[in-house]
Amino acid sequence: MKPQMKLIAALCMAGASSLALAQAEDKFQWLEDVLGEKPLIWVKDQNKLTRSKLDNDAGFNKLRADLQVVLDSKDRIPAIRKMGDAVYNFWMDAEHPRGVWRKTSLEEYKKALPKWEVVLDVDALAKTENENWVFKNSLCREPVYDRCLIELSRGGADAVVTREFDLASKSFVKDGFSLPEAKMNLDWVDKDTLFVATDFGTGTLTDSGYARVVKEWKRGTELSTARTLFEGQKNDMSVAANSSEHKGVHRELVSRQITFYTSEQYLKDGEKLIKLDIPAKSNLYFFDKQAVITPREAWTVGGKTYASGSVLAIDFEAFMKGNRAFTVLFEPSDTTSYTGATITRNYLLLQSLDNVKSNLKEWKFDSGKWSARQVTLPTLGTVGVEGIDAENSDDYLLSYSDYLTPSVYMLAHAGNDKRELLKSAPSFFDASAYETVQKFATSKDGTKVPYFIIRNKNIKYDSNNPTLLYGYGGFQISMTPLYSGGLGKSWLEKGGVYVVANIRGGGEFGPRWHQLALKENRQRAYDDFAAVAKDLIASKITSPKHLGARGGSNGGLLAGVALTQHPELFNAVVSQVPLLDMRRFNQLLAGASWMGEYGNPDVPAEWDYISKYSPYQNVKAGVTYPNVLFITSTRDDRVHPGHARKMAAKMMDQGHKNVWYYENIEGGHGGAANNAQRADMDAIIYTFLWDMLKRDNLANQVH
């Protein structure tokens, strides 16, 4: 055998043996049985222990009550969606913990106290049917808005039950479209036809637990007889079909989502499916007769190379005939990134970020050409844009907020900067004492990593400020400035400092920023987070005994890595609905769909780099770790609660005494199913963090 072949073989054997070792050592795998009697007894015992710690905490009950006041406030902005002549809103408060779907006119909505008409009372429905229903979504037939598909979830899970609903009679349609509980993707074709991707029975789901088959289902027929449009592969992520209509142009697409980031798009032309010649890493939508393509990889076509993260427009019929002369609507730079778009009748509203600050540009297509206008925004914080009636109007809803500015809701009009104030959210804390500052830390490889600090204007640089560092760093999701009354009440008013790290893996600088931390480069995201922590310590804002870390989902994995890789930097860590066992993540619930982000742990070479950061495999006895809270939900059918269960159990078994655990029995991936549960879980989190990080804390120091 040649020397290099011997080396490769040795590496493979080492990787395989590491893989086998990881598989053999998991003595807490029994906790993955979500509803098993023994695991649930363990969960309830841990919940009881956590509750016993909080019962004696004077501030916990007050904080929980304060947070529920914020969540249930009648002065919150009711977000609306215009359908026909009415605007609709889904509302939850103390009187309606499960929520009511309601409507009013736009003119009535503009009043300080609008009169609402209840369309569907979810509390009443849940009581009548003796189900713990959570309202997940309404998919209404456009542009006539006569029928909707209502998605109801048990306890907040991703899997839903779907029923057809008549808007005029405000009732479910007798013998209408109805689908049993599953993770599904639906769309209207016409009043009597649906596109359906769901669990059709044995062999129709992917390894990720999503639909592998999409069908066209006619009213009055059995679902089993629906015509198959497309079948994906078992190792794909999912398939779906959807229809779109703008200015009378109707198109139907079938999509095959191969991985989280790669897909194939097919135009449905009668009975034929025509594969579209666009990059595997791209998105496509329509505006009038134009196709808008957003490649997430460099695309060389028609003699030109278009940058990853650009936005390209072209006449769709010309494109189908081979034309590749695109109009570039957006081209990213080192500091800018495209974040999304919405349409009105005559305008495409294109949103972007510049150094994590919002930007909005209007594009109008007229006489065969695109023209642009820069929109003046009232803030550099988070901006939301939604067309109010894309078939008939150029009006749109403009919302904005930042860390210290409560949300403002305005009616705007494409073509000018005139706006009408619709609603303003109340201030739940006095923001005048605080400021938001953007700074940059230098990561291990020299990359500059931006982060926001929200702090008191008169902060003392004495290394003693209780400081909470939050991050996500995955799936091209951007962390932008957003107001939170709960954060102000539970953290800032007490004297805490809040920090948000815009680390690699996120979308703050487009696909490039995200792809820099994929798979074998995942460690860069964790190095970025640690760099921000070190910068906070070096600037004497805080110190390890007063610094905490928090993240949820992929951010929960980030928090777990912070715990195991840098215990010297933190005194408290909150890992929420987390991934933690990266050896088995692809075998649990939707985990297989995320291998495009992390890699495949069943491949020895890929497990080799995953194993270096996977928290569950790297936590050790005899190491002094920060105080840690793992918090999850039994009903989370996206990220398996076994991750948090096993990590907590393993740490306790290793002799670590500072491990907290709490699992909400309802809640889905969001962790909570109603405002009372949200207030309770946030109170647990912030009480834990404050007790561990406060200035005069002596009892809970690990440093």
C-alpha positions as CSV (number, residue, x, y, z in Angstrom):
1,M,0.0,0.0,0.0
2,K,1.3,3.5,-0.9
3,P,2.1,5.8,2.0
4,Q,-0.7,8.3,1.2
5,M,-3.2,5.4,1.0
6,K,-2.0,4.1,4.3
7,L,-2.6,7.6,5.8
8,I,-6.1,7.8,4.3
9,A,-6.9,4.3,5.6
10,A,-5.6,5.2,9.0
11,L,-7.7,8.4,9.1
12,C,-10.8,6.5,8.1
13,M,-10.2,3.8,10.7
14,A,-9.7,6.5,13.3
15,G,-12.9,8.3,12.3
16,A,-14.8,5.0,12.2
17,S,-13.6,4.0,15.7
18,S,-14.5,7.5,17.0
19,L,-18.0,7.0,15.5
20,A,-18.4,3.6,17.0
21,L,-17.3,4.9,20.4
22,A,-19.8,7.7,20.3
23,Q,-22.6,5.2,19.4
24,A,-21.7,2.8,22.2
25,E,-21.4,5.3,25.0
26,D,-24.8,6.8,25.0
27,K,-26.3,5.5,28.2
28,F,-29.0,8.2,28.3
29,Q,-30.6,7.3,25.0
30,W,-33.7,6.1,26.8
31,L,-34.6,9.7,27.4
32,E,-35.3,10.1,23.6
33,D,-38.6,8.2,24.1
34,V,-40.6,11.5,24.2
35,L,-43.8,10.3,25.8
36,G,-42.4,7.2,27.5
37,E,-43.4,6.6,31.1
38,K,-39.9,6.5,32.5
39,P,-38.6,9.6,30.7
40,L,-41.6,11.6,31.6
41,I,-41.2,10.7,35.3
42,W,-37.6,12.0,35.0
43,V,-38.9,15.2,33.3
44,K,-41.5,15.8,36.0
45,D,-38.9,15.2,38.8
46,Q,-36.6,17.8,37.2
47,N,-39.4,20.2,36.7
48,K,-40.4,19.8,40.4
49,L,-36.8,20.4,41.5
50,T,-36.6,23.6,39.4
51,R,-39.9,24.8,40.7
52,S,-38.7,24.2,44.3
53,K,-35.7,26.6,43.6
54,L,-38.0,29.3,42.3
55,D,-40.7,29.0,45.0
56,N,-38.3,30.7,47.4
57,D,-37.2,33.4,45.0
58,A,-39.0,36.6,45.9
59,G,-38.6,38.1,42.5
60,F,-39.8,35.2,40.4
61,N,-43.6,35.5,40.8
62,K,-43.5,39.3,40.4
63,L,-41.4,39.0,37.2
64,R,-43.7,36.3,35.8
65,A,-46.8,38.6,36.5
66,D,-45.0,41.6,35.0
67,L,-44.1,39.7,31.8
68,Q,-47.6,38.4,31.4
69,V,-48.9,42.0,31.6
70,V,-46.5,42.9,28.8
71,L,-47.6,39.9,26.7
72,D,-51.3,40.3,27.3
73,S,-51.4,44.1,27.0
74,K,-54.5,45.4,25.2
75,D,-52.2,48.2,23.8
76,R,-50.1,45.8,21.7
77,I,-50.3,46.4,18.0
78,P,-52.7,44.0,16.4
79,A,-50.9,43.0,13.1
80,I,-53.3,42.8,10.2
81,R,-53.7,41.1,6.9
82,K,-56.2,42.6,4.3
83,M,-58.4,40.0,2.7
84,G,-61.2,41.4,0.5
85,D,-62.9,44.3,2.2
86,A,-61.8,43.4,5.7
87,V,-58.5,43.2,7.7
88,Y,-57.9,40.2,9.8
89,N,-55.9,39.7,13.0
90,F,-55.1,36.8,15.4
91,W,-55.2,38.0,19.0
92,M,-54.2,36.3,22.3
93,D,-54.6,37.8,25.8
94,A,-55.6,36.9,29.3
95,E,-59.3,36.4,28.2
96,H,-58.3,34.5,25.1
97,P,-55.2,32.4,26.0
98,R,-55.6,30.3,22.9
99,G,-56.6,33.2,20.8
100,V,-59.3,34.6,18.5
101,W,-59.2,35.2,14.8
102,R,-61.1,38.4,14.2
103,K,-61.8,41.0,11.5
104,T,-62.8,44.6,11.0
105,S,-62.6,47.2,8.3
106,L,-59.4,49.2,7.6
107,E,-61.2,52.4,8.5
108,E,-62.4,51.0,11.8
109,Y,-58.9,49.6,12.5
110,K,-57.5,53.1,12.3
111,K,-59.6,54.1,15.4
112,A,-58.0,54.0,18.9
113,L,-60.5,51.3,20.0
114,P,-61.7,49.5,16.9
115,K,-64.7,47.1,17.0
116,W,-63.8,43.6,16.1
117,E,-65.9,40.8,14.8
118,V,-64.9,37.3,15.9
119,V,-64.3,34.9,13.0
120,L,-63.0,31.9,15.0
121,D,-62.7,31.5,18.8
122,V,-59.9,28.9,19.3
123,D,-60.6,28.7,23.1
124,A,-64.2,27.8,22.4
125,L,-63.2,25.3,19.8
126,A,-60.6,23.7,22.1
127,K,-63.2,23.4,24.9
128,T,-65.9,22.0,22.6
129,E,-63.6,19.4,21.1
130,N,-61.6,18.7,24.3
131,E,-58.3,19.4,22.4
132,N,-55.3,21.6,23.3
133,W,-55.5,23.4,20.0
134,V,-53.0,26.0,19.0
135,F,-53.8,28.2,16.0
136,K,-50.9,27.8,13.6
137,N,-51.9,29.3,10.2
138,S,-54.7,30.3,7.9
139,L,-54.1,29.7,4.1
140,C,-56.9,31.7,2.3
141,R,-57.8,31.5,-1.4
142,E,-56.5,34.5,-3.2
143,P,-57.7,36.9,-4.5
144,V,-61.4,36.1,-3.8
145,Y,-60.9,35.2,-0.1
146,D,-63.9,33.0,0.2
147,R,-62.4,29.9,1.7
148,C,-59.4,29.2,4.0
149,L,-57.5,26.2,5.2
150,I,-57.1,26.5,9.0
151,E,-54.1,24.7,10.5
152,L,-54.5,23.6,14.1
153,S,-51.7,22.1,16.2
154,R,-51.9,20.0,19.3
155,G,-49.9,21.8,22.0
156,G,-47.9,23.9,19.4
157,A,-46.2,21.1,17.5
158,D,-45.2,21.6,13.8
159,A,-47.6,18.8,12.8
160,V,-51.1,20.2,12.2
161,V,-54.7,19.1,11.5
162,T,-56.2,21.1,8.6
163,R,-59.8,22.0,7.9
164,E,-61.6,24.1,5.3
165,F,-63.2,27.2,6.6
166,D,-65.9,29.5,5.0
167,L,-65.2,33.1,5.7
168,A,-68.7,34.3,4.9
169,S,-70.5,32.0,7.3
170,K,-67.5,32.0,9.8
171,S,-67.7,28.2,10.1
172,F,-65.9,25.0,9.1
173,V,-67.2,23.6,5.8
174,K,-69.3,20.5,6.2
175,D,-67.6,17.7,4.2
176,G,-65.0,20.2,3.0
177,F,-61.3,19.7,2.6
178,S,-59.9,18.0,5.8
179,L,-56.5,16.5,6.5
180,P,-55.3,14.4,9.5
181,E,-52.4,15.4,11.6
182,A,-49.1,15.7,9.8
183,K,-46.3,18.0,8.8
184,M,-47.8,19.3,5.5
185,N,-47.5,21.9,2.8
186,L,-50.7,23.0,1.0
187,D,-51.9,25.6,-1.5
188,W,-55.0,26.4,-3.4
189,V,-55.2,25.8,-7.2
190,D,-58.9,26.8,-7.4
191,K,-61.9,26.6,-5.2
192,D,-62.2,22.8,-5.8
193,T,-58.6,21.8,-6.1
194,L,-55.6,21.8,-3.7
195,F,-51.9,21.0,-4.0
196,V,-51.2,18.6,-1.1
197,A,-47.8,17.4,0.3
198,T,-48.4,15.4,3.4
199,D,-48.1,11.9,4.9
200,F,-49.9,9.7,2.5
201,G,-48.9,6.5,4.3
202,T,-46.0,4.1,4.4
203,G,-43.0,5.3,2.4
204,T,-44.3,8.8,1.6
205,L,-42.1,10.7,4.1
206,T,-38.5,11.7,3.7
207,D,-35.8,10.9,6.3
208,S,-36.5,14.4,7.7
209,G,-40.1,13.5,8.4
210,Y,-41.6,15.8,5.7
211,A,-43.6,15.0,2.6
212,R,-41.9,13.1,-0.2
213,V,-44.9,13.1,-2.5
214,V,-47.0,16.0,-3.7
215,K,-50.5,15.5,-5.2
216,E,-53.4,17.4,-6.8
217,W,-56.6,16.8,-4.8
218,K,-60.1,17.4,-6.2
219,R,-63.0,18.3,-4.0
220,G,-65.4,15.4,-3.4
221,T,-62.8,12.7,-4.0
222,E,-60.8,10.5,-1.5
223,L,-57.3,11.8,-0.8
224,S,-56.0,8.3,-1.7
225,T,-57.2,8.9,-5.3
226,A,-55.5,12.3,-5.7
227,R,-53.2,12.6,-8.8
228,T,-49.5,12.4,-8.0
229,L,-47.6,15.4,-9.4
230,F,-44.1,14.6,-8.2
231,E,-42.2,12.2,-6.0
232,G,-38.9,13.1,-4.3
233,Q,-36.2,10.8,-2.9
234,K,-36.3,9.4,0.6
235,N,-33.1,11.3,1.5
236,D,-34.5,14.6,0.1
237,M,-35.8,17.2,2.6
238,S,-39.3,17.7,1.2
239,V,-41.4,18.4,-1.8
240,A,-44.2,21.0,-2.4
241,A,-46.3,22.7,-5.0
242,N,-47.7,26.2,-5.0
243,S,-49.5,28.7,-7.2
244,S,-49.0,32.4,-7.6
245,E,-51.0,35.2,-9.3
246,H,-50.1,38.8,-9.9
247,K,-51.8,41.2,-12.2
248,G,-53.7,38.4,-13.8
249,V,-50.6,36.2,-14.5
250,H,-51.1,32.8,-13.0
251,R,-48.2,30.3,-12.5
252,E,-47.8,27.0,-10.8
253,L,-44.5,25.6,-9.5
254,V,-43.5,22.2,-8.1
255,S,-40.4,22.3,-5.9
256,R,-38.1,19.5,-4.8
257,Q,-36.1,20.6,-1.7
258,I,-33.1,18.3,-1.9
259,T,-31.3,19.7,1.1
260,F,-31.9,22.7,3.3
261,Y,-30.1,24.9,0.8
262,T,-30.4,23.1,-2.6
263,S,-33.6,22.6,-4.6
264,E,-35.1,22.0,-8.1
265,Q,-37.9,24.1,-9.4
266,Y,-40.4,22.8,-12.0
267,L,-43.0,24.9,-13.9
268,K,-46.3,23.0,-14.1
269,D,-47.6,23.5,-17.7
270,G,-50.8,21.6,-17.9
271,E,-49.8,17.9,-17.3
272,K,-46.1,18.6,-17.9
273,L,-43.4,19.6,-15.4
274,I,-40.6,21.6,-17.0
275,K,-37.4,21.9,-14.9
276,L,-36.2,25.5,-14.6
277,D,-32.6,26.3,-15.5
278,I,-31.7,28.1,-12.3
279,P,-29.0,27.4,-9.6
280,A,-29.7,24.7,-7.1
281,K,-29.0,27.3,-4.4
282,S,-31.5,30.0,-5.3
283,N,-35.0,31.2,-4.8
284,L,-37.6,32.2,-7.4
285,Y,-40.8,34.3,-7.3
286,F,-42.9,36.2,-9.8
287,F,-43.8,39.9,-10.3
288,D,-46.3,40.5,-13.1
289,K,-44.6,38.8,-16.2
290,Q,-41.2,39.0,-14.6
291,A,-39.3,36.2,-12.8
292,V,-37.1,37.3,-9.9
293,I,-34.2,35.0,-9.1
294,T,-32.0,35.2,-6.0
295,P,-28.9,33.0,-6.3
296,R,-27.1,32.0,-3.1
297,E,-24.0,31.0,-5.1
298,A,-22.1,32.7,-7.9
299,W,-23.9,32.1,-11.2
300,T,-22.2,32.3,-14.5
301,V,-24.7,32.5,-17.3
302,G,-25.1,34.3,-20.6
303,G,-21.5,35.4,-20.6
304,K,-21.8,37.1,-17.2
305,T,-21.2,36.1,-13.6
306,Y,-23.7,37.2,-11.0
307,A,-22.7,37.4,-7.4
308,S,-24.1,35.2,-4.7
309,G,-26.8,37.1,-2.9
310,S,-27.8,39.2,-5.9
311,V,-31.4,39.8,-7.0
312,L,-32.0,39.3,-10.8
313,A,-35.1,40.0,-12.9
314,I,-36.1,38.9,-16.3
315,D,-39.2,38.4,-18.5
316,F,-40.2,34.8,-17.7
317,E,-41.4,33.9,-21.1
318,A,-38.1,35.2,-22.6
319,F,-36.2,33.2,-19.9
320,M,-38.0,30.0,-20.9
321,K,-37.0,30.6,-24.5
322,G,-33.3,30.9,-23.5
323,N,-32.8,34.6,-22.8
324,R,-30.4,35.3,-20.0
325,A,-30.1,39.1,-20.1
326,F,-31.0,39.8,-16.5
327,T,-31.6,43.2,-14.8
328,V,-29.7,43.3,-11.6
329,L,-31.9,44.8,-8.9
330,F,-29.5,44.2,-6.1
331,E,-25.8,43.3,-5.9
332,P,-24.2,42.7,-2.5
333,S,-21.1,44.3,-1.2
334,D,-18.9,43.3,1.8
335,T,-21.3,45.1,4.2
336,T,-24.7,44.7,2.4
337,S,-27.1,41.8,2.0
338,Y,-30.5,41.2,0.5
339,T,-33.1,40.1,3.1
340,G,-36.4,39.9,1.3
341,A,-39.0,41.5,-0.8
342,T,-42.7,42.2,-1.0
343,I,-44.9,43.3,-3.9
344,T,-47.7,45.8,-4.4
345,R,-49.6,46.1,-7.7
346,N,-46.9,48.1,-9.5
347,Y,-43.8,48.0,-7.2
348,L,-41.3,45.4,-5.9
349,L,-40.2,46.5,-2.5
350,L,-36.7,45.2,-1.9
351,Q,-35.2,45.0,1.6
352,S,-31.5,44.8,2.5
353,L,-29.1,45.3,5.4
354,D,-26.0,47.5,5.5
355,N,-23.8,46.7,8.4
356,V,-27.0,45.1,10.0
357,K,-29.0,48.3,9.5
358,S,-32.2,48.3,7.4
359,N,-32.5,49.6,3.9
360,L,-35.5,49.7,1.5
361,K,-35.7,50.4,-2.2
362,E,-38.7,50.5,-4.5
363,W,-38.4,49.0,-8.0
364,K,-41.1,49.8,-10.6
365,F,-41.4,47.9,-13.9
366,D,-42.9,50.1,-16.6
367,S,-42.6,50.1,-20.4
368,G,-40.2,47.1,-20.3
369,K,-37.7,48.7,-17.9
370,W,-37.0,48.7,-14.2
371,S,-36.5,52.0,-12.3
372,A,-35.6,52.5,-8.6
373,R,-36.3,54.9,-5.8
374,Q,-34.6,54.9,-2.4
375,V,-37.2,54.9,0.4
376,T,-36.4,57.1,3.4
377,L,-36.8,55.0,6.6
378,P,-37.6,56.4,10.1
379,T,-35.1,54.0,11.8
380,L,-32.0,51.9,11.1
381,G,-33.5,49.2,13.2
382,T,-35.7,46.3,12.1
383,V,-38.2,47.2,9.3
384,G,-41.1,45.1,8.3
385,V,-42.8,45.6,4.9
386,E,-46.0,43.8,3.7
387,G,-48.1,44.6,0.6
388,I,-51.7,45.2,1.7
389,D,-53.5,44.2,-1.6
390,A,-51.0,43.3,-4.3
391,E,-53.7,42.9,-7.0
392,N,-55.4,46.3,-6.5
393,S,-53.2,48.7,-4.6
394,D,-49.7,50.1,-4.1
395,D,-50.3,50.6,-0.3
396,Y,-48.2,48.6,2.1
397,L,-47.8,48.2,5.8
398,L,-44.5,49.5,7.2
399,S,-43.5,48.5,10.7
400,Y,-40.3,49.4,12.5
401,S,-38.7,49.1,15.9
402,D,-35.2,48.8,17.4
403,Y,-33.9,47.7,20.8
404,L,-35.2,50.9,22.5
405,T,-38.0,52.0,20.2
406,P,-41.4,50.2,20.6
407,S,-43.0,49.0,17.3
408,V,-44.7,51.6,15.0
409,Y,-47.3,50.5,12.4
410,M,-47.9,52.7,9.4
411,L,-49.8,52.7,6.1
412,A,-47.3,53.6,3.4
413,H,-47.7,54.1,-0.4
414,A,-45.2,53.0,-2.9
415,G,-44.0,55.8,-5.1
416,N,-43.5,58.4,-2.2
417,D,-42.6,58.6,1.5
418,K,-46.0,59.8,2.7
419,R,-47.2,57.6,5.6
420,E,-50.2,57.4,7.8
421,L,-49.7,56.3,11.4
422,L,-52.0,53.3,12.2
423,K,-50.8,52.1,15.6
424,S,-47.9,52.7,18.1
425,A,-47.0,50.1,20.7
426,P,-46.6,51.2,24.3
427,S,-43.3,51.6,26.1
428,F,-43.0,49.0,28.8
429,F,-39.9,50.6,30.3
430,D,-38.2,54.1,30.2
431,A,-35.8,53.8,27.4
432,S,-34.3,57.3,27.8
433,A,-31.7,56.0,30.3
434,Y,-30.3,53.5,27.7
435,E,-28.3,53.6,24.5
436,T,-27.6,51.1,21.7
437,V,-24.0,50.9,20.4
438,Q,-22.6,48.8,17.6
439,K,-19.1,47.5,18.1
440,F,-16.8,45.0,16.4
441,A,-14.8,42.1,18.0
442,T,-11.9,40.4,16.3
443,S,-12.4,36.7,15.9
444,K,-9.6,34.0,16.1
445,D,-8.9,34.2,12.4
446,G,-8.9,38.0,12.3
447,T,-12.5,38.4,11.0
448,K,-14.3,41.5,12.3
449,V,-17.6,40.5,14.0
450,P,-20.3,43.1,14.7
451,Y,-22.3,43.1,17.9
452,F,-24.9,45.4,19.5
453,I,-24.7,46.5,23.1
454,I,-27.8,47.9,24.9
455,R,-26.6,49.5,28.1
456,N,-27.3,52.3,30.5
457,K,-25.8,55.6,29.3
458,N,-24.0,56.0,32.6
459,I,-22.6,52.5,32.7
460,K,-19.6,51.9,35.0
461,Y,-16.6,50.2,33.4
462,D,-15.8,48.3,36.5
463,S,-16.2,44.7,35.1
464,N,-19.2,44.1,37.4
465,N,-22.2,44.7,35.1
466,P,-24.5,41.7,34.7
467,T,-24.3,41.0,31.0
468,L,-26.3,38.7,28.8
469,L,-24.8,37.7,25.4
470,Y,-27.2,36.3,22.9
471,G,-26.4,34.7,19.5
472,Y,-27.7,32.4,16.8
473,G,-25.3,32.1,13.9
474,G,-27.0,29.6,11.6
475,F,-29.3,29.0,8.6
476,Q,-28.6,32.5,7.2
477,I,-30.9,34.1,9.8
478,S,-30.0,37.7,10.7
479,M,-30.2,39.1,14.3
480,T,-31.5,42.6,13.8
481,P,-32.5,45.2,16.4
482,L,-36.0,44.5,17.8
483,Y,-37.9,46.0,20.8
484,S,-38.8,43.7,23.7
485,G,-40.7,45.1,26.6
486,G,-40.0,41.8,28.5
487,L,-36.3,42.3,28.1
488,G,-36.5,45.8,29.4
489,K,-38.5,44.8,32.5
490,S,-36.6,41.6,33.3
491,W,-33.0,42.8,32.5
492,L,-32.3,46.4,31.6
493,E,-34.3,48.0,34.4
494,K,-32.5,45.8,36.9
495,G,-29.1,47.2,35.7
496,G,-28.2,44.5,33.2
497,V,-26.4,44.9,29.9
498,Y,-27.8,43.1,26.8
499,V,-25.6,42.1,23.9
500,V,-26.5,40.5,20.5
501,A,-23.6,39.0,18.5
502,N,-23.9,38.9,14.6
503,I,-21.7,35.9,14.2
504,R,-20.9,34.0,11.1
505,G,-23.5,31.4,10.1
506,G,-26.2,34.2,10.1
507,G,-27.4,36.2,7.2
508,E,-26.3,39.7,8.3
509,F,-23.9,39.9,5.3
510,G,-25.7,37.6,3.0
511,P,-25.0,34.0,1.8
512,R,-21.2,34.6,2.1
513,W,-21.4,35.3,5.9
514,H,-23.6,32.2,6.3
515,Q,-21.4,29.9,4.2
516,L,-18.3,30.8,6.0
517,A,-19.5,28.8,9.0
518,L,-21.0,25.7,7.2
519,K,-20.1,22.2,8.0
520,E,-16.3,21.8,8.5
521,N,-16.1,25.6,9.2
522,R,-18.7,25.5,12.0
523,Q,-16.1,26.3,14.6
524,R,-15.8,29.8,13.2
525,A,-19.3,30.7,14.5
526,Y,-18.3,29.5,18.0
527,D,-15.0,31.4,17.8
528,D,-16.9,34.6,16.8
529,F,-19.2,34.2,19.9
530,A,-16.2,33.7,22.2
531,A,-14.5,36.7,20.6
532,V,-17.4,39.0,21.5
533,A,-17.4,37.6,25.1
534,K,-13.7,38.3,25.4
535,D,-14.2,41.8,24.0
536,L,-16.8,42.6,26.6
537,I,-14.5,41.4,29.3
538,A,-11.5,43.3,27.9
539,S,-13.5,46.5,27.7
540,K,-14.4,46.1,31.4
541,I,-18.1,46.1,30.7
542,T,-18.3,42.8,32.5
543,S,-16.2,39.8,33.7
544,P,-16.6,36.0,33.6
545,K,-18.5,36.0,37.0
546,H,-21.1,38.4,35.6
547,L,-21.3,37.2,32.0
548,G,-24.0,34.9,30.7
549,A,-24.8,33.3,27.3
550,R,-28.2,32.4,25.8
551,G,-29.4,30.9,22.6
552,G,-32.3,28.8,21.3
553,S,-32.5,26.0,18.7
554,N,-29.3,26.3,16.7
555,G,-28.5,29.1,19.2
556,G,-29.1,26.5,21.9
557,L,-26.2,24.5,20.3
558,L,-24.2,27.7,20.3
559,A,-24.9,28.1,24.0
560,G,-23.9,24.4,24.6
561,V,-20.6,24.9,22.8
562,A,-20.0,28.1,24.8
563,L,-20.5,26.0,27.9
564,T,-18.2,23.2,27.0
565,Q,-15.5,25.0,25.0
566,H,-15.2,28.2,27.1
567,P,-16.4,27.6,30.7
568,E,-13.8,30.2,31.8
569,L,-15.7,33.0,30.1
570,F,-19.2,32.6,31.6
571,N,-20.9,32.1,34.9
572,A,-24.4,31.2,33.5
573,V,-25.6,29.6,30.3
574,V,-29.2,29.1,29.0
575,S,-29.6,26.5,26.2
576,Q,-33.1,26.7,24.9
577,V,-34.9,24.0,22.7
578,P,-31.3,23.0,21.7
579,L,-29.5,20.7,19.5
580,L,-26.7,19.1,21.7
581,D,-26.1,15.5,20.7
582,M,-24.6,16.1,17.2
583,R,-23.9,12.4,16.8
584,R,-27.6,11.6,16.6
585,F,-29.2,14.9,15.5
586,N,-29.8,13.5,12.0
587,Q,-31.8,10.6,13.4
588,L,-34.1,12.6,15.6
589,L,-37.3,14.3,14.2
590,A,-36.4,16.9,11.5
591,G,-32.7,16.6,12.1
592,A,-31.8,15.0,8.8
593,S,-32.9,18.2,7.0
594,W,-30.1,20.1,8.7
595,M,-27.2,18.0,7.4
596,G,-26.6,20.8,4.8
597,E,-25.8,23.1,7.7
598,Y,-23.7,20.8,10.0
599,G,-22.7,17.8,7.9
600,N,-23.5,14.1,8.2
601,P,-22.3,12.5,11.5
602,D,-22.7,9.0,9.9
603,V,-19.8,9.8,7.6
604,P,-16.6,9.3,9.6
605,A,-14.8,12.2,7.9
606,E,-17.6,14.6,8.7
607,W,-18.1,13.2,12.3
608,D,-14.5,14.0,12.8
609,Y,-15.1,17.8,12.7
610,I,-18.6,17.6,14.2
611,S,-17.3,15.6,17.2
612,K,-14.8,18.3,18.1
613,Y,-17.6,20.7,19.1
614,S,-20.7,18.5,19.8
615,P,-21.5,19.4,23.4
616,Y,-22.9,16.1,24.5
617,Q,-19.7,14.3,23.5
618,N,-17.4,16.9,24.9
619,V,-18.9,17.6,28.4
620,K,-16.6,16.0,31.0
621,A,-16.5,15.2,34.7
622,G,-14.0,17.1,36.8
623,V,-14.4,20.4,34.8
624,T,-15.8,23.5,36.4
625,Y,-18.7,24.6,34.2
626,P,-20.9,27.6,34.4
627,N,-24.3,27.4,36.0
628,V,-26.5,26.0,33.2
629,L,-30.2,25.9,32.5
630,F,-31.6,23.6,29.8
631,I,-35.1,24.4,28.8
632,T,-37.3,22.7,26.2
633,S,-40.8,21.5,25.3
634,T,-42.2,18.0,25.2
635,R,-44.3,18.9,22.1
636,D,-41.3,20.2,20.1
637,D,-41.5,18.0,17.0
638,R,-38.7,19.8,15.2
639,V,-35.7,19.8,17.6
640,H,-36.1,16.6,19.7
641,P,-36.4,17.3,23.5
642,G,-34.0,14.4,24.0
643,H,-31.1,16.7,23.3
644,A,-31.7,18.8,26.4
645,R,-32.8,15.8,28.5
646,K,-29.7,13.8,27.8
647,M,-27.3,16.6,28.3
648,A,-28.8,17.6,31.6
649,A,-28.8,13.9,32.8
650,K,-25.2,13.3,31.7
651,M,-24.0,16.4,33.5
652,M,-25.8,15.4,36.6
653,D,-24.4,11.9,36.4
654,Q,-20.9,13.4,36.0
655,G,-21.4,15.1,39.4
656,H,-22.1,18.7,38.2
657,K,-24.3,20.3,40.9
658,N,-25.1,23.5,39.0
659,V,-27.5,22.0,36.4
660,W,-31.0,23.3,36.0
661,Y,-33.6,21.7,33.8
662,Y,-37.2,22.6,32.8
663,E,-39.5,21.1,30.1
664,N,-42.8,22.6,29.2
665,I,-45.3,19.9,28.4
666,E,-46.8,22.0,25.6
667,G,-45.3,24.6,23.3
668,G,-43.7,23.1,20.2
669,H,-40.4,24.5,19.0
670,G,-41.3,28.0,20.3
671,G,-41.3,26.5,23.8
672,A,-44.7,27.8,24.8
673,A,-48.3,27.5,23.6
674,N,-49.8,30.6,25.1
675,N,-48.9,33.9,26.9
676,A,-49.0,32.4,30.4
677,Q,-46.5,29.7,29.4
678,R,-44.3,32.3,27.6
679,A,-44.3,34.5,30.7
680,D,-43.5,31.5,32.9
681,M,-40.6,30.3,30.8
682,D,-39.1,33.7,30.4
683,A,-39.4,34.3,34.1
684,I,-37.6,31.1,34.8
685,I,-34.8,32.1,32.3
686,Y,-34.3,35.6,33.6
687,T,-34.6,34.7,37.2
688,F,-31.9,32.1,36.8
689,L,-29.7,34.5,34.8
690,W,-30.1,37.4,37.2
691,D,-29.4,35.2,40.3
692,M,-26.2,33.9,38.8
693,L,-24.9,37.2,37.3
694,K,-26.0,40.0,39.6
695,R,-23.4,42.3,41.1
696,D,-23.6,41.1,44.7
697,N,-23.8,37.4,43.8
698,L,-21.5,35.3,45.9
699,A,-23.5,32.0,46.3
700,N,-23.5,31.0,42.7
701,Q,-20.0,31.9,41.5
702,V,-18.0,29.3,39.7
703,H,-15.0,31.6,38.9
